[in-house]
Amino acid sequence: MIQWDPVKERHVRGQCPDGEWWIRLDRNQVPIGVYKTFGETEKWVPTGDEERTLAGAKLLAEIQYGLLLEARRLAKKEIK
């Protein structure tokens, strides 16, 4: 789960056990990018109307983080 800070200067920082997430907003407070900054930095661009809300961008980050955790779990299972 990602713990989100309040909006500050068109950015929202999220923290999880692995590191930080960021949501960048445009001047109208519409999300324009979701970033994972731990490990290899990755970026997602909100595409649908739902993702273009702050709640939707946070959900997008949560989904991506869940996929990352599941991939790690499966990788460990394959190794054993």
Buried (B, 14 or more C-beta within 10 A) or exposed (E): EBEBEEEEEBEBBBEBEBEBBBBBBEEEEEBBBBBBBEEEEEEBEBEEEEBBBBEBBBBBBBEBBEEBEEEEEEEEEEEE
